[in-house]
Each structure stands twice: as structure tokens, then as C-alpha cells.
Amino acid sequence: MTNDQLNTVLGYFITEVRNKKGLEYYPNTLYELIICIQRFLRQNDRSISILDDRDFSALRSVLDSKMKELSRNGIGLKTKKADVISADQETYMWSNNILGTDTPKKLCDTLLYCIGLNFALRAGQEHRNLRVGTNSQISLKISPTDGRKYLEYTEDVSKTNCGGLEHRKIQSKVVRAYQNTDCPERCIINMYQKYMSLRPNEGKCQAFYLRSKKYPTSDEWYDDCPIGVHQLQKTVSDLCKGAQFSGNFTNHSLRATTATRLYAAGVDEQLISEKTGHRSSAVRGYQRTCEDQLIMVDSVVNAKVH
């Protein structure tokens, strides 16, 4: 098939393609489909650039027009973002024993929740990548100034720092979570120490999150076997379902919650980026405007009107 023929065929494809339900794809999905087709052609020795080559200018025009048409019709304008967990919702989960440390699974789930919140981790893979031992990303330390314990998380590999040539000069994210002496039952340090003490004494598995024993003992709650990434990435969703919260709650909600709480408290954007590990203004995409802020903005606008 010549470039001219390919240009025509893909143009028809863009205008006619539908999903399994017979509905039109979102604008960004159409773009991604073209990118996937280009990748397939390149893998099969067809060196072309659909987005740059002059031969495909007509196709790009069709794609651009179709994306604009879909946007005008309101298709794909709303992106499905992970919802933020409010302070009241978090308190509800603690008060109703959804978060806690009294059973093996609950301790593990709650520790994942607190680690994700305090260190602003992404989804399930960054949790699955956590290790114990000499090369662990998480270490327990004591502050030389006031003697308080804290956990220090040192990022090794992430979405924004893959560790290759391109990222060789990027400093890894290093963040801390300090001991909560005001509310020890919710203290991440206490949870961490309890969890580590209940892992197998002579375990060889270096994965941080281990499966709960079917028959736990008083001093050993976990098998020497890791929890899979798919199970880990369902944790926050399962917790929020257990609390009967409505919304799109995922592990990403923890990262968004971290950014939003700092943003609402007036913390400088640079400090928020250091906490979350963002290297640009992309951190703003994780900040959610809360209801009180929306009401305040509306009040200010109406005061100006009147």
C-alpha cells in the first residue's frame, strides 16, 4: 500500500471507527490509535511519520477536524480523575474500623494507605517495587534535633525518573514522615514497626507487602510471599467501597489527596513538588479544588457583582 493509499484509508478509518458499543471514541483515543498504527508500521519496516510527513497532511487534517467535532459535541472533555479523600472520609474509615492495625490484612492495607499518602506514591506498581533489607527505599531514622522517629523514603525508579541516560542528572525524591505523638494509633511509625515485627523471622522475600497468613500466630502474621501488583492497586478502591463512598477512588487518590491538602493549606508549590516528586507544573493536575474553595470563589465573584 502506497503512502497515498494509506493516507486515504486511514482518513476513512478516523471518521468511521467506533468502540464495541457502537459509540465514538474520545478525541485523545483517536490520536492514540493513529500513534499505535504508526508504531506497528515502523516495527514492520515501514519508516513513516504520520504526524510529520507531507504525504499524510490530508490525514492529519481529517484527524484534527474529527477531534474538534467530538470536542464540540462534548465527547471526551471530562477526564476521569481519581477523587480526593477528604479528612472527614479518612476519619470515618478510622472510626469505623476500616483502617486499623488489629488484623493482618487491615494492618497491611492501612500501611499502604499511609505510605501512599505520606510519600505520594503512584498506583500499584510503586508499592509493588518497595523492598525491605539493605537496599530498601524506606528506612527508619531518628531526628538529631528532637529525637523524633521518622520514615525516610528515597525514590529509585518512577514515572518521572526512570534512571536511564535521560534522567541521570535528576535527583531522586527524598521525603519524610514523622512520628505522630498526638495520635499514636494512626502513627505511620508505629504501624511500620508493628508490620516489620510480624513478618517472617527468616523470610527471604524482599517485597515489602506480604500476603497474610491463613492461620497467623501472635508473632508472625505474614507468609514469605509477595502481594501481587493487581491486588495492591485495588487496595484504596476496596477500602472506600467498604466505607460506601461514592466516587472514583483508586491508589492515585492518595497522591491527589497529598497534593490537594498541601495546596489547600497554602503550602508553596515548590514544596508540594518536592513531596510528590513532580518536576514541573504537572503537580497542578493532582490538585483538586475543594467545595469550600469553590464557595469562596463564588462569594468573591458575587460580592464584586453586587
C-alpha positions in Angstrom: 0.0 0.0 0.0 1.4 3.4 -1.0 1.5 6.4 1.3 -1.3 8.0 -0.8 -3.5 4.9 -0.3 -2.6 4.7 3.3 -3.5 8.4 3.7 -6.9 7.8 2.2 -7.7 4.6 4.1 -6.7 5.9 7.5 -8.8 9.1 6.8 -11.9 6.9 6.3 -10.9 4.9 9.4 -10.8 8.0 11.6 -14.3 9.1 10.5 -15.9 5.7 10.8 -14.2 3.9 13.7 -16.4 3.1 16.8 -16.0 1.2 20.0 -17.6 -2.2 20.8 -20.8 -0.4 22.0 -21.0 1.5 18.7 -20.1 4.8 20.3 -17.4 7.2 19.0 -14.0 7.2 20.6 -12.7 10.2 22.6 -10.5 12.7 20.7 -7.3 11.6 22.5 -8.2 7.9 21.8 -8.3 8.6 18.1 -4.9 10.2 18.3 -3.5 7.3 20.2 -4.9 4.8 17.6 -3.0 6.6 14.9 0.2 6.5 17.0 -0.3 2.8 17.5 -0.8 2.2 13.8 2.4 4.2 13.1 4.3 2.1 15.7 3.0 -1.1 14.0 4.1 0.1 10.6 7.6 1.0 11.9 8.0 -2.3 13.5 7.3 -3.9 10.1 10.0 -1.9 8.3 7.7 1.0 7.1 9.6 4.1 8.2 7.0 6.8 8.2 5.9 9.7 10.4 2.1 10.2 10.1 2.2 13.3 12.3 5.1 15.0 10.3 5.4 13.6 6.7 3.9 15.8 4.0 2.3 12.7 2.4 -0.1 12.5 5.4 -1.2 16.1 5.6 -4.7 15.2 4.5 -4.9 12.5 7.2 -3.8 15.0 9.8 -6.5 17.4 8.6 -9.2 14.7 9.0 -7.9 13.8 12.4 -7.8 17.4 13.6 -11.3 18.1 12.2 -12.7 14.9 13.8 -11.2 15.7 17.2 -12.6 19.3 17.1 -16.0 17.9 16.1 -16.0 15.5 19.0 -15.0 18.2 21.4 -17.8 20.5 20.2 -20.2 17.7 21.0 -18.8 17.3 24.5 -17.3 13.9 23.9 -14.1 13.3 25.9 -14.0 16.7 27.6 -14.3 15.3 31.0 -11.3 13.2 32.1 -11.9 10.5 34.8 -9.6 11.6 37.6 -9.1 9.9 40.9 -11.2 11.5 43.6 -9.5 13.1 46.7 -10.2 11.5 50.1 -11.3 14.2 52.5 -10.2 14.5 56.1 -13.8 13.6 57.2 -13.8 10.5 55.0 -10.4 9.4 56.4 -11.7 10.0 60.0 -14.8 7.9 59.1 -12.6 5.0 58.0 -10.6 5.1 61.2 -13.7 5.5 63.4 -15.5 2.6 61.7 -12.5 0.2 61.9 -12.0 0.1 58.1 -8.5 1.5 58.8 -6.6 -0.1 61.7 -3.9 -2.4 62.8 -5.7 -5.2 64.6 -5.7 -7.9 61.8 -3.0 -8.9 59.3 -4.9 -7.6 56.2 -6.1 -4.4 57.8 -2.6 -3.6 59.0 -1.1 -4.1 55.6 -3.9 -2.2 53.8 -3.6 0.7 56.3 0.1 0.8 56.0 -0.2 1.0 52.2 -2.7 3.8 52.7 -0.4 5.8 54.9 2.7 5.2 52.8 0.8 6.2 49.7 -0.4 9.3 51.4 2.8 10.4 53.1 5.1 9.6 50.2 2.7 10.4 47.4 3.2 7.2 45.6 1.5 6.3 42.3 -1.0 3.5 41.7 0.1 -0.1 42.5 3.5 -0.5 40.8 5.4 1.9 43.0 4.0 0.0 46.0 5.0 -3.4 44.4 8.5 -2.0 43.8 9.0 -1.3 47.5 11.7 -3.6 49.2 13.0 -4.5 52.6 16.6 -5.2 53.5 19.7 -3.2 52.9 18.5 -1.8 49.7 15.1 -0.7 50.9 13.6 2.6 49.8 12.1 3.1 53.3 14.3 3.5 56.3 13.5 4.3 60.0 15.6 7.1 61.4 15.8 9.4 64.4 15.9 13.2 64.2 19.1 14.5 65.9 17.3 17.7 66.9 14.3 16.5 68.9 14.8 12.7 68.9 11.6 12.0 67.0 11.5 8.9 64.8 10.7 9.3 61.1 10.5 7.2 58.0 12.5 8.4 55.0 11.5 7.3 51.5 14.1 7.5 48.8 12.8 7.0 45.3 14.7 4.8 42.9 12.6 4.4 39.8 9.4 6.2 38.9 7.4 7.6 36.0 9.4 10.8 36.1 12.7 9.3 36.9 13.4 6.1 35.0 17.1 6.0 35.9 18.4 6.0 32.3 20.6 8.4 30.3 17.9 11.0 30.0 17.3 11.1 33.8 20.9 10.6 35.0 21.2 14.1 36.4 17.8 14.1 38.1 17.9 13.9 41.9 15.8 11.2 43.4 12.8 12.2 45.5 13.5 12.0 49.3 10.6 12.6 51.7 10.0 12.1 55.3 7.0 11.0 57.5 7.4 11.9 61.2 6.1 10.2 64.3 2.6 11.2 65.2 2.8 11.5 69.0 -0.6 13.3 69.2 -2.5 10.3 67.7 -0.3 7.2 68.2 -2.9 4.8 66.9 -2.7 6.5 63.5 1.1 6.9 63.6 2.8 5.6 60.5 6.0 4.8 62.5 4.1 2.6 64.9 2.4 0.8 62.0 5.7 0.3 60.2 7.4 -1.1 63.3 4.5 -3.5 64.1 4.3 -4.7 60.5 8.0 -5.3 60.3 8.0 -7.2 63.5 5.3 -9.6 62.2 7.0 -10.6 59.0 8.7 -14.0 58.9 11.8 -14.0 61.0 13.9 -15.9 58.4 12.0 -14.7 55.3 13.8 -14.4 52.0 11.2 -12.4 50.1 12.4 -8.8 49.8 9.0 -7.5 48.6 7.6 -5.0 51.2 4.0 -6.1 51.1 3.5 -9.8 52.0 0.4 -12.0 51.9 -1.5 -12.6 55.2 -1.1 -16.0 56.8 -4.3 -18.1 56.7 -3.5 -19.0 60.3 -1.5 -16.2 61.9 0.3 -16.6 65.2 1.0 -14.0 67.8 4.4 -13.2 66.4 4.0 -13.9 62.7 1.2 -12.6 60.6 2.5 -12.9 57.1 3.7 -15.5 54.6 7.1 -15.2 52.9 5.2 -14.4 49.6 4.5 -11.0 48.0 1.2 -9.5 47.3 0.7 -9.1 43.5 0.6 -5.7 41.9 -3.0 -6.1 40.8 -4.1 -6.8 44.4 -2.1 -3.8 45.6 -3.6 -1.4 43.1 -7.1 -2.3 44.3 -6.4 -1.5 47.9 -7.7 2.1 48.2 -10.7 1.2 46.0 -11.6 -1.7 48.3 -11.2 0.5 51.4 -13.5 3.2 50.0 -16.1 0.6 48.9 -16.1 -0.8 52.4 -16.8 2.7 53.6 -19.6 3.0 51.0 -18.1 6.2 49.5 -19.3 7.1 46.1 -16.8 8.2 43.5 -13.7 7.1 41.6 -11.3 6.2 44.4 -8.0 4.5 43.5 -4.4 4.3 44.8 -3.9 7.5 42.8 -6.4 9.2 45.1 -3.7 9.1 47.8 -1.3 11.1 45.6 -4.0 13.6 44.7 -5.0 13.9 48.3 -1.5 14.7 49.3 -1.2 17.5 46.7 -4.7 18.8 47.4 -4.3 19.0 51.2 -1.0 20.8 50.8 -2.4 23.1 48.2 -5.5 24.0 50.4 -3.2 24.7 53.3 -1.3 27.3 51.3 2.0 25.3 51.0 4.4 26.6 48.4 4.2 24.8 45.1 7.9 24.0 45.2 7.5 22.2 48.5 4.5 20.3 47.1 6.5 19.3 44.1 9.3 18.0 46.4 6.8 16.0 48.3 5.1 14.5 45.3 8.2 14.2 43.1 6.8 16.3 40.2 9.4 18.0 38.1 7.2 20.6 36.5 3.8 22.3 36.8 2.3 18.9 36.3 1.7 18.8 40.1 -1.3 21.2 39.5 -3.0 18.3 37.7 -3.1 16.4 41.0 -4.6 19.3 43.0 -8.3 19.3 43.4 -10.3 22.4 44.3 -12.4 21.6 47.3 -16.1 22.6 47.9 -15.2 25.3 50.4 -12.8 26.9 47.9 -15.4 26.8 45.2 -17.9 28.5 47.5 -15.4 31.1 48.5 -14.7 31.9 44.8 -18.4 32.2 44.1 -18.8 34.6 47.1 -16.0 36.8 45.9 -17.4 37.0 42.4 -20.9 37.8 43.6 -19.6 40.4 46.0 -17.9 42.1 43.0 -21.2 41.9 41.1 -23.2 43.5 43.8 
